[in-house]
Amino acid sequence: MKKLLLLAMLGLMLLPATAQDKKIFVTRDANGVLVFSDSPQAGAEEVTLNTRPNIMVATDPNMPERKAPAPEPFNVSITQPEDHGTVRDNTGSVYVNGRITPMFERGLRVRLVVDGQPVGEPQNNAVFILRDMDRGEHKLQMELFDQSGKLIANSPVTTFYLHRATVNSPR
């Protein structure tokens, strides 16, 4: 039994060496189908085989490292009131709306600055209502803070004019 196994192993080892010595020929039959043969025939062409086995080159198994995309900087703007716009309200109420791009994330806070002075504490939305404002010119700016309270963006200064009826001239 051991001799038979040894003989089979020896035969398998010699098989590739003998297969490389053989020649292969190719022809076309009457229907145009390719016919491969180990014996030459009239009009046959010899096929040269690559002696290297069809093995792919080893590749690096490690995945390429992905760099985290750089965070897009936040852009803050005041949409209402318009820059150099006029607000007419006899009670002195002004509604201020802001826009933050990219999308407002959880943990961000917004503070409104009116005429250089912060109004209240930072809040989690960009809508503010100012009450009993004096008439005249006012400057607004929004500040955006991250989760740790660090200022990360602010809007350009927006100037608006508040018109209110006066006691001297109610008409």
C-alpha positions as CSV (number, residue, x, y, z in Angstrom):
1,M,0.0,0.0,0.0
2,K,2.9,2.4,0.9
3,K,4.5,1.6,-2.4
4,L,1.4,2.4,-4.4
5,L,0.9,5.7,-2.6
6,L,4.6,6.6,-3.2
7,L,4.3,5.7,-6.9
8,A,1.1,7.9,-7.2
9,M,2.8,10.8,-5.5
10,L,5.8,10.5,-7.9
11,G,3.5,10.3,-10.9
12,L,1.7,13.5,-9.8
13,M,5.0,15.3,-9.4
14,L,6.2,14.4,-12.8
15,L,3.0,15.2,-14.5
16,P,3.6,19.0,-14.9
17,A,7.0,18.4,-16.3
18,T,5.7,16.1,-19.0
19,A,2.8,18.4,-19.8
20,Q,5.1,21.3,-20.5
21,D,6.9,19.3,-23.2
22,K,3.7,18.7,-25.2
23,K,2.6,21.0,-28.0
24,I,-0.9,22.2,-28.6
25,F,-2.3,23.0,-32.0
26,V,-5.4,24.9,-33.0
27,T,-7.5,24.8,-36.2
28,R,-11.0,25.8,-37.3
29,D,-13.5,23.2,-38.5
30,A,-16.0,23.7,-41.4
31,N,-18.4,25.6,-39.0
32,G,-15.6,28.0,-37.8
33,V,-15.4,26.4,-34.4
34,L,-11.9,26.3,-32.8
35,V,-10.5,22.8,-32.4
36,F,-7.6,22.2,-30.1
37,S,-5.4,19.1,-30.5
38,D,-2.0,17.7,-29.5
39,S,-1.3,16.4,-33.0
40,P,-0.5,18.8,-35.9
41,Q,-3.0,18.9,-38.8
42,A,-3.0,20.7,-42.1
43,G,-3.4,24.5,-41.5
44,A,-3.0,24.1,-37.7
45,E,-1.1,26.7,-35.7
46,E,0.9,25.9,-32.7
47,V,-0.3,27.6,-29.5
48,T,2.4,28.7,-27.1
49,L,1.4,28.4,-23.5
50,N,2.6,30.4,-20.6
51,T,4.6,28.1,-18.3
52,R,3.7,30.2,-15.3
53,P,0.6,29.0,-13.5
54,N,-2.4,31.3,-13.5
55,I,-1.8,32.7,-10.0
56,M,-2.7,36.3,-9.1
57,V,-0.1,38.5,-7.5
58,A,-0.6,38.8,-3.7
59,T,-2.2,42.0,-2.5
60,D,-2.0,43.8,0.7
61,P,-4.7,42.4,3.0
62,N,-5.0,45.6,5.0
63,M,-7.7,48.0,4.2
64,P,-6.4,51.4,3.2
65,E,-6.7,53.9,6.0
66,R,-9.6,56.3,5.6
67,K,-9.0,59.8,6.6
68,A,-12.0,61.4,8.3
69,P,-13.3,64.1,6.0
70,A,-12.4,67.5,7.2
71,P,-15.4,69.1,8.9
72,E,-17.1,71.6,6.8
73,P,-16.9,75.1,8.4
74,F,-20.2,76.5,9.7
75,N,-21.7,79.5,7.9
76,V,-24.0,81.7,10.0
77,S,-26.2,84.4,8.5
78,I,-29.1,86.5,9.5
79,T,-32.1,86.2,7.2
80,Q,-34.5,88.5,8.9
81,P,-34.5,91.5,9.2
82,E,-32.7,92.2,6.0
83,D,-29.5,94.1,6.0
84,H,-30.3,97.9,5.8
85,G,-33.9,97.0,6.0
86,T,-36.6,98.8,7.9
87,V,-38.8,97.3,10.6
88,R,-42.0,99.2,11.5
89,D,-43.4,98.1,14.9
90,N,-44.9,100.5,17.4
91,T,-44.3,98.1,20.3
92,G,-40.6,97.8,19.5
93,S,-40.7,94.1,18.8
94,V,-38.2,92.7,16.3
95,Y,-38.1,89.1,15.1
96,V,-34.7,87.9,14.2
97,N,-34.1,84.7,12.1
98,G,-30.8,83.1,11.3
99,R,-29.6,80.3,9.0
100,I,-26.7,77.9,9.9
101,T,-25.1,75.7,7.3
102,P,-24.4,72.8,7.2
103,M,-27.3,71.5,9.1
104,F,-27.5,72.6,12.7
105,E,-26.1,69.8,14.9
106,R,-27.1,68.8,18.4
107,G,-25.1,70.5,21.0
108,L,-24.5,73.7,19.1
109,R,-25.7,77.0,20.7
110,V,-26.5,80.4,19.1
111,R,-26.3,83.8,20.8
112,L,-27.5,87.1,19.4
113,V,-25.5,90.2,19.8
114,V,-27.4,93.5,19.5
115,D,-25.4,96.7,19.1
116,G,-22.3,95.0,20.4
117,Q,-23.9,93.6,23.5
118,P,-24.9,89.9,23.9
119,V,-28.6,89.3,24.5
120,G,-29.3,86.5,26.9
121,E,-27.6,83.1,27.1
122,P,-26.8,81.0,24.0
123,Q,-29.8,78.9,22.9
124,N,-30.3,75.8,20.6
125,N,-32.1,77.6,17.7
126,A,-31.5,80.6,15.6
127,V,-34.8,82.5,16.2
128,F,-34.9,85.4,18.5
129,I,-37.6,87.9,19.6
130,L,-36.4,91.3,20.8
131,R,-38.9,93.3,22.8
132,D,-39.3,97.1,23.5
133,M,-36.4,98.1,21.3
134,D,-35.7,101.8,20.9
135,R,-36.3,103.3,17.5
136,G,-33.3,104.0,15.2
137,E,-30.4,102.1,13.8
138,H,-29.4,98.8,15.3
139,K,-26.7,96.2,14.4
140,L,-27.2,92.5,14.8
141,Q,-24.8,89.6,14.8
142,M,-25.2,85.9,15.6
143,E,-22.5,83.8,17.3
144,L,-22.3,80.0,17.0
145,F,-20.8,78.0,19.9
146,D,-19.8,74.3,19.9
147,Q,-20.6,71.8,22.8
148,S,-17.7,73.1,24.9
149,G,-18.7,76.7,24.6
150,K,-16.0,77.7,22.1
151,L,-17.0,80.3,19.4
152,I,-16.8,78.5,16.1
153,A,-18.5,80.9,13.7
154,N,-20.3,84.2,13.6
155,S,-22.5,86.0,11.1
156,P,-21.7,89.3,9.3
157,V,-23.1,92.3,11.0
158,T,-26.6,93.2,9.8
159,T,-27.8,96.7,10.2
160,F,-31.6,97.5,10.3
161,Y,-33.7,100.5,11.2
162,L,-36.6,100.4,13.6
163,H,-39.5,102.9,13.1
164,R,-41.8,103.5,16.0
165,A,-44.5,106.1,16.5
166,T,-43.4,108.8,19.0
167,V,-45.4,110.6,21.7
168,N,-44.5,113.9,20.1
169,S,-45.8,112.9,16.6
170,P,-48.3,110.0,16.8
171,R,-49.5,110.5,13.2
